[in-house]
């Protein structure tokens, strides 16, 4: 996808280093950062220089590559794999990617292990790009159906950033939107601000602006009244972990949007690659929900009058805050799951049918 008219992916390997777009600086500064060590990769995941489940997975895969460049001792790599998995616990793609890398490297000779790791990390990223493109092709059918009935702009509400910045390219929730736009279907996106880190305002709107897609940023609590007024044709969000029964774990606030959509008969879709499906956990209560630093709530960052990035306190100094990063939307509130293989019901039967061997 494009930034200032130039094509980018979110992560790539160049000159023996991993290159990323530092998402903590967007939308005010566009900075390409080098990850030279596995500690750099772990830190980039922790402080959200990279974020979004598929991109975290890709970064973790390249983190294994960087670790091997430092020390290809199997015990060292095993310890690094555990550190990577612990860096952000909720997004299942991270563990999925690390487990896939470790399985691929099992039994590989030390003189070959780096090349094998690098090729597998590239394959993980290339595969995600293709999966996200296919998600867009499959999700486009839903937007086309709405447009053919409405004969007017399709208004889509999304939450957080499930765009190309959250993946390797295309995005999950945004991929159908990009495909619709490329096909000439008029779309407009209601972009949830997505407190506390404002990934909707800072990243999704930024992406859509670069692709010249009409969008309007709204406060997180505005979606309900827009649905009541009939100004939302569909909701589409991403996910950090979806259980095999169709329950969806995504950015905090997703559950409330699903409830509002259900109450107003607005279709609520979740877009995801198969790497985001957790086939093991059966109970949503067992999903590890990340609790992040409360300063993400109490402080906001922006450009001051001197065009400098500044962080300011907005809460009373003595106030306490809790910063839960994700919530779980029960499958019964999900209209359908848009995957690289097609669209399924948010249910065990639906997913089993779609992903049967």
C-alpha positions, 0 to 999 in steps of 0.5 A, spaced: 500 500 500 502 507 499 505 512 503 505 519 499 504 515 493 510 510 494 509 502 495 511 499 502 510 493 506 510 494 513 516 489 514 522 487 510 529 484 510 534 488 507 542 489 508 542 484 514 537 488 518 529 488 519 526 494 517 519 496 520 515 503 519 515 505 526 508 506 528 509 510 534 510 516 530 505 516 526 501 520 523 506 525 525 512 522 522 514 517 517 520 513 520 523 507 517 527 503 523 532 498 523 531 492 528 539 489 528 538 485 534 533 480 537 532 485 543 530 490 538 525 486 535 522 484 542 522 491 544 519 493 538 513 488 539 512 491 546 512 498 545 508 497 539 512 500 534 509 494 530 502 492 532 497 488 529 496 480 530 499 478 523 505 484 523 507 481 530 507 474 528 511 477 522 516 481 526 517 475 531 519 470 525 524 475 523 526 476 531 528 468 530 532 470 524 536 476 528 537 471 534 540 466 530 545 471 527 547 473 534 548 466 536 545 459 533 546 455 539 539 451 540 538 453 547 539 460 546 534 460 540 529 456 545 530 461 550 529 467 545 522 463 542 519 464 549 521 471 550 518 473 544 512 469 545 511 473 552 512 480 549 505 480 547 500 475 550 494 476 547 495 476 539 495 468 537 499 470 531 505 471 535 506 464 538 503 461 531 509 464 528 514 462 533 512 455 533 512 455 526 519 457 525 522 453 531 518 447 528 522 448 521 528 449 524 528 443 528 534 438 526 537 443 521 545 443 521 548 450 524 551 452 517 544 452 514 540 454 520 540 462 518 538 461 511 532 456 512 530 461 518 530 467 513 526 463 508 521 461 512 520 468 515 519 471 508 514 465 507 510 467 513 510 474 511 508 473 503 503 468 506 500 473 510 500 478 504 496 473 500 491 471 505 489 478 506 489 480 499 484 474 499 480 476 505 479 483 501 476 479 495 472 475 499 469 481 503 468 485 497 462 481 495 459 483 502 460 490 500 458 489 493 451 486 495 450 492 500 451 497 494 447 493 489 441 494 494 443 501 496 445 504 490 449 509 494 455 510 498 456 504 503 458 506 510 462 502 514 464 502 521 471 499 523 474 499 530 482 500 532 487 499 526 486 492 522 489 495 516 495 494 512 499 497 518 497 491 522 499 486 517 504 485 512 500 488 506 492 490 505 490 489 512 484 484 514 478 489 516 480 494 511 482 489 505 475 489 503 474 496 503 480 497 499 478 492 494 471 496 493 475 502 492 479 499 487 473 497 483 469 504 483 464 502 489 463 509 493 465 507 500 465 511 506 469 509 513 467 511 520 473 510 524 473 509 531 478 513 535 480 507 539 482 510 545 487 509 549 492 509 543 488 512 538 490 507 533 483 508 529 485 516 529 492 515 528 493 509 523 486 507 520 485 514 518 492 515 516 492 509 511 485 511 508 487 518 507 493 515 503 489 511 499 484 517 498 478 513 501 473 518 504 473 517 512 470 520 518 474 519 525 469 519 531 469 518 538 469 511 540 462 512 543 459 515 537 458 508 533 451 507 537 447 513 535 450 512 528 447 505 527 440 508 530 440 513 525 441 508 520 448 511 518 452 505 518 451 499 513 456 494 516 461 494 521 468 490 520 473 489 525 479 485 525 481 480 531 487 478 535 485 471 537 479 468 534 477 461 538 474 455 534 467 456 536 467 463 533 468 468 539 472 474 537 478 477 542 479 484 539 481 491 541 477 493 547 471 496 545 469 491 540 464 488 544 460 494 545 460 495 538 458 488 536 452 489 542 450 496 538 450 493 531 446 487 534 441 491 537 440 495 530 440 490 526 447 492 523 451 486 520 457 485 524 463 482 520 470 480 523 476 479 518 482 474 519 487 470 516 487 463 519 493 464 523 489 468 528 485 462 529 486 459 536 484 451 535 486 449 542 483 454 547 475 452 548 473 457 553 474 465 552 475 466 559 482 462 558 484 467 553 490 471 556 488 479 556 493 483 556 493 489 561 498 495 559 501 501 562 496 505 565 500 511 562 497 510 555 490 512 558 492 518 563 497 521 557 496 523 550 501 525 545 500 530 539 504 535 536 504 542 539 504 549 537 512 548 535 510 542 531 514 538 536 511 531 539 509 532 546 506 527 551 501 531 556 497 528 563 490 529 562 488 525 568 488 528 576 495 526 578 492 522 584 487 518 580 488 510 578 486 507 571 486 500 569 488 499 561 485 492 559 487 492 552 482 487 549 475 484 550 471 478 547 465 478 543 461 472 543 460 468 537 452 470 537 454 477 535 458 476 529 454 476 523 460 472 519 468 471 519 471 473 513 477 469 511 482 467 506 478 461 504 471 464 504 466 467 509 463 462 514 459 462 520 462 464 527 461 457 530 465 451 530 461 448 525 462 454 520 470 454 521 470 446 521 467 446 514 471 452 512 478 449 514 477 442 513 483 438 511 
